[in-house]
Amino acid sequence: MTASPRPLTLVTGASSALGAEFALAYAARGHELLITARRPAGRGNCLRSASSRD
């Protein structure tokens, strides 16, 4: 297993509000994300938003 040169960040509550904003901010800074969310649809929206900012 090789280490990633990018930091790994855990964000909880990434389906809305602060959790989603933190996930987007860390993604914009090049972090790899491990996210959790109560609502799967919200998690998907957060991931799509992060991907579109790259």
Steps between C-alpha positions, in 0.01 A plus 500: 500500500641837401427822682313775318680833473166670575365521855200284588216684675196353675188718479184397684158640416599569141145489364417859596594822678844528657607144425437548128683833497799355684513209254495739205767721656734208570442358152589837349828486693583161349416275795377146450166472679331234707149631559197382693143621470155407625340554160666314213357747246664790680832317505480452123424868445799594711727269300375636168558856621853417610576330169372792296735741682815313392 
